[in-house]
Amino acid sequence: MVRVPGRAESVLNDLKNYNRKIRQDLSIEYRGLRFFTTWGLFSPRAIDDGSRLLLDFLDLETTDDCLDLGCGYGVLGLCMAKLAPDGHTLMVDKDFVAVDYAEKNRIHNRIDNASCILSNGFNQIPQQQFDVIVSNIPAKVGKEMLYIYLFDALAYLKPGGSFYIVTITGLRQFFKRGFNEVFGHYEKIKQGKTYTVARGIKQSSS
């Protein structure tokens, strides 16, 4: 075996230790919950500002059945499950790693009124209706997919139910137009410099 002398051996050991360290789970405390995350998931080192803003302006009843569309490691979904303990929250994501971590976080935080499934948008969600659907919508999924989200959200909401979104402020005009076309109205709840929270409510005739 070739032994690397002196400084080179020290550098190799440092790199091995760093490799082990960065492969470990990250951990975030937020709203009385602990979230384990990992590299490759969205915002692994801290709760992103968009999710924080949405949760600050989210209106829930304790009995609401909720859906977190694109749940990541479960921030919105598990916070909703905690706020609506007499309802059920479903968390979905198209990334199996995200679903795995959302489920891990659900179990760790002992939240029994939530579940996680793998789904590309709504395509694997059982035929049921929700009181509240939320989504921290990525900016680059394409306008066609964004319209699919709007139409599917409308179909999966109970009459009077709300679809909350948070997105970059630069997309607010697109969503204003989309919500008006699909839901018949648009409600801007909070506009910040970077993110905007908005919602549509399903009318009885929709």
C-alpha positions as CSV (number, residue, x, y, z in Angstrom):
1,M,0.0,0.0,0.0
2,V,1.3,3.5,-0.9
3,R,1.3,5.8,2.0
4,V,0.8,9.5,1.3
5,P,3.2,11.4,3.5
6,G,2.7,14.5,5.6
7,R,0.5,17.3,4.4
8,A,-1.1,15.3,1.6
9,E,-2.3,12.7,4.0
10,S,-3.8,15.3,6.3
11,V,-5.7,16.9,3.3
12,L,-7.1,13.5,2.3
13,N,-8.3,12.8,5.8
14,D,-9.9,16.3,5.9
15,L,-11.7,15.5,2.6
16,K,-12.9,12.2,3.9
17,N,-14.3,13.8,7.1
18,Y,-15.9,16.5,5.0
19,N,-17.5,14.0,2.7
20,R,-19.0,12.1,5.7
21,K,-20.2,15.4,7.2
22,I,-22.0,16.7,4.2
23,R,-23.8,13.4,3.6
24,Q,-25.4,13.6,7.0
25,D,-29.0,14.8,7.4
26,L,-29.6,18.5,8.1
27,S,-32.0,19.5,10.8
28,I,-34.2,22.6,11.1
29,E,-36.4,23.7,13.9
30,Y,-39.6,25.6,12.9
31,R,-42.9,26.3,14.6
32,G,-42.3,23.6,17.2
33,L,-41.4,21.0,14.6
34,R,-38.1,19.5,13.6
35,F,-37.5,18.9,9.9
36,F,-34.8,16.6,8.6
37,T,-33.5,17.5,5.2
38,T,-30.8,16.6,2.8
39,W,-28.9,18.1,-0.2
40,G,-30.8,17.9,-3.4
41,L,-34.1,19.0,-1.8
42,F,-35.4,22.5,-2.1
43,S,-34.1,24.9,0.6
44,P,-32.3,22.2,2.7
45,R,-30.6,24.5,5.1
46,A,-33.4,26.8,6.2
47,I,-37.2,27.1,5.7
48,D,-37.6,29.2,2.6
49,D,-39.1,32.7,2.8
50,G,-42.0,31.8,0.5
51,S,-43.2,29.0,2.8
52,R,-42.8,31.3,5.8
53,L,-44.9,34.0,4.1
54,L,-47.6,31.6,3.1
55,L,-47.9,30.1,6.6
56,D,-48.1,33.6,8.1
57,F,-51.3,34.3,6.0
58,L,-52.9,30.9,5.8
59,D,-56.4,30.7,7.3
60,L,-57.4,27.2,8.5
61,E,-60.1,25.6,10.5
62,T,-59.2,22.8,12.9
63,T,-61.3,20.4,10.9
64,D,-60.0,21.2,7.5
65,D,-58.8,18.5,5.1
66,C,-55.7,19.8,3.4
67,L,-53.4,19.1,0.5
68,D,-49.8,20.2,0.2
69,L,-48.9,20.0,-3.5
70,G,-45.2,19.7,-4.0
71,C,-44.5,19.1,-0.4
72,G,-40.7,18.9,-0.4
73,Y,-39.7,17.6,3.0
74,G,-43.1,18.6,4.5
75,V,-42.9,22.1,5.9
76,L,-46.3,23.3,4.7
77,G,-48.1,20.0,5.1
78,L,-46.9,19.2,8.6
79,C,-47.6,22.8,9.8
80,M,-51.1,22.5,8.3
81,A,-51.7,19.1,10.0
82,K,-50.7,20.7,13.3
83,L,-53.1,23.6,12.8
84,A,-56.0,21.4,11.7
85,P,-55.7,18.4,14.1
86,D,-59.3,17.2,13.4
87,G,-58.8,17.1,9.7
88,H,-56.4,15.1,7.5
89,T,-53.5,16.6,5.5
90,L,-52.1,14.8,2.4
91,M,-48.6,15.7,1.2
92,V,-47.6,14.9,-2.4
93,D,-44.4,15.4,-4.4
94,K,-43.0,14.0,-7.6
95,D,-39.6,13.5,-6.0
96,F,-39.4,10.2,-4.1
97,V,-36.6,11.6,-1.9
98,A,-38.9,14.5,-0.9
99,V,-41.7,12.1,0.0
100,D,-39.3,9.9,2.0
101,Y,-38.2,12.9,4.1
102,A,-41.7,14.2,4.5
103,E,-42.8,10.8,5.9
104,K,-39.7,10.7,8.1
105,N,-40.5,14.1,9.4
106,R,-44.2,13.2,10.0
107,I,-43.1,10.2,12.0
108,H,-40.5,12.1,14.0
109,N,-43.0,14.8,14.9
110,R,-45.7,12.3,15.8
111,I,-48.2,13.7,13.5
112,D,-50.9,11.1,12.9
113,N,-53.4,13.2,10.9
114,A,-51.1,13.4,7.8
115,S,-49.9,11.1,5.0
116,C,-47.5,11.3,2.1
117,I,-47.7,9.9,-1.4
118,L,-45.6,10.1,-4.6
119,S,-47.5,12.0,-7.3
120,N,-46.7,14.2,-10.3
121,G,-49.1,17.0,-9.6
122,F,-52.6,15.5,-9.0
123,N,-52.2,12.4,-11.1
124,Q,-51.9,9.9,-8.2
125,I,-54.2,11.7,-5.7
126,P,-57.3,9.7,-4.8
127,Q,-60.6,11.1,-5.9
128,Q,-61.5,13.2,-2.9
129,Q,-62.0,16.9,-2.1
130,F,-60.2,19.2,0.2
131,D,-61.0,22.3,2.2
132,V,-57.6,23.8,1.5
133,I,-54.9,23.2,-1.1
134,V,-51.5,24.9,-0.9
135,S,-48.5,25.0,-3.1
136,N,-45.2,26.8,-3.1
137,I,-45.1,26.8,-6.9
138,P,-41.7,26.6,-8.7
139,A,-41.1,29.4,-11.2
140,K,-39.8,27.2,-14.0
141,V,-42.5,24.4,-14.4
142,G,-44.0,26.1,-17.5
143,K,-47.2,27.9,-18.0
144,E,-49.0,24.8,-19.3
145,M,-48.3,22.9,-16.1
146,L,-49.4,25.9,-14.0
147,Y,-52.7,26.0,-15.8
148,I,-53.1,22.2,-15.1
149,Y,-52.5,22.9,-11.4
150,L,-55.2,25.5,-11.4
151,F,-57.8,23.3,-13.2
152,D,-57.0,20.3,-11.0
153,A,-57.0,22.3,-7.8
154,L,-60.5,23.6,-8.7
155,A,-61.7,20.0,-9.3
156,Y,-60.2,18.7,-6.0
157,L,-61.6,21.5,-3.8
158,K,-64.9,21.4,-1.9
159,P,-67.3,24.2,-2.6
160,G,-65.9,27.2,-0.7
161,G,-62.5,25.6,-0.5
162,S,-59.3,27.7,-1.1
163,F,-56.3,27.2,-3.2
164,Y,-53.4,29.1,-1.8
165,I,-50.2,29.7,-3.7
166,V,-46.9,31.4,-3.0
167,T,-44.8,32.3,-6.0
168,I,-42.2,34.8,-7.0
169,T,-43.7,38.2,-7.3
170,G,-42.7,38.4,-11.0
171,L,-45.4,35.8,-11.8
172,R,-48.2,37.6,-10.0
173,Q,-49.8,39.0,-13.1
174,F,-49.8,35.5,-14.8
175,F,-51.5,34.0,-11.8
176,K,-54.0,36.9,-11.5
177,R,-55.0,36.1,-15.1
178,G,-55.0,32.4,-14.5
179,F,-57.1,32.5,-11.3
180,N,-59.6,34.8,-13.0
181,E,-59.9,32.5,-16.0
182,V,-60.2,29.2,-14.0
183,F,-61.7,30.2,-10.6
184,G,-63.5,33.3,-11.7
185,H,-61.7,35.6,-9.3
186,Y,-58.3,36.3,-7.8
187,E,-57.4,37.4,-4.3
188,K,-53.9,38.8,-3.6
189,I,-53.3,38.2,0.1
190,K,-49.7,39.5,0.5
191,Q,-47.3,40.9,-2.0
192,G,-43.7,41.2,-0.9
193,K,-40.6,42.2,-2.8
194,T,-39.7,38.6,-3.7
195,Y,-42.8,36.5,-3.1
196,T,-46.6,36.9,-3.4
197,V,-49.3,34.9,-1.6
198,A,-52.6,34.6,-3.4
199,R,-55.6,32.4,-3.5
200,G,-58.7,31.4,-5.4
201,I,-61.9,30.2,-3.7
202,K,-64.1,27.5,-5.4
203,Q,-67.6,29.0,-5.9
204,S,-70.6,26.7,-5.4
205,S,-71.3,26.7,-9.1
206,S,-67.8,25.8,-10.2
